[in-house]
């Protein structure tokens, strides 16, 4: 009888310790999976962002800061825009997101065109597609110079 009591006493606590260790390992693995999968899921499915309703933006760039035949990227709400000073000195503004895959367009002064480096798309200085895969022209903005400020607004 002493022997039965001895094994009963030793197996009881040992099973509860084993159960606790199994529970601890199980919750640790679950926590680790959650800690890894949550950021990955948030990266793959980003939160919805509302499009800016701003119709006008005043740039921090002065008109004389932009040399002829050059360009400057700016923020129009939550999207990029590009301000171009043509070789003739005229200011023009466009959405800087390519209509093909939303890459950022650049101004190529050697070609006097807007260029998308992703798939070699070319736009003229009116925003129309000249070459490449873009399916539609760039969105054009209205540019007004008011004293020492440049005001860019959506075409009404």
Beta strands, then each sheet from edge to edge (+ up, - down):
strand 1: 56-59
strand 2: 70-76
strand 3: 79-85
strand 4: 91-95
strand 5: 105-108
strand 6: 113-116
strand 7: 121-123
strand 8: 129-131
strand 9: 140-146
strand 10: 149-154
sheet 1: 1+ 10- 9+ 4- 3+ 2-
sheet 2: 5+ 6- 7+ 8-
end
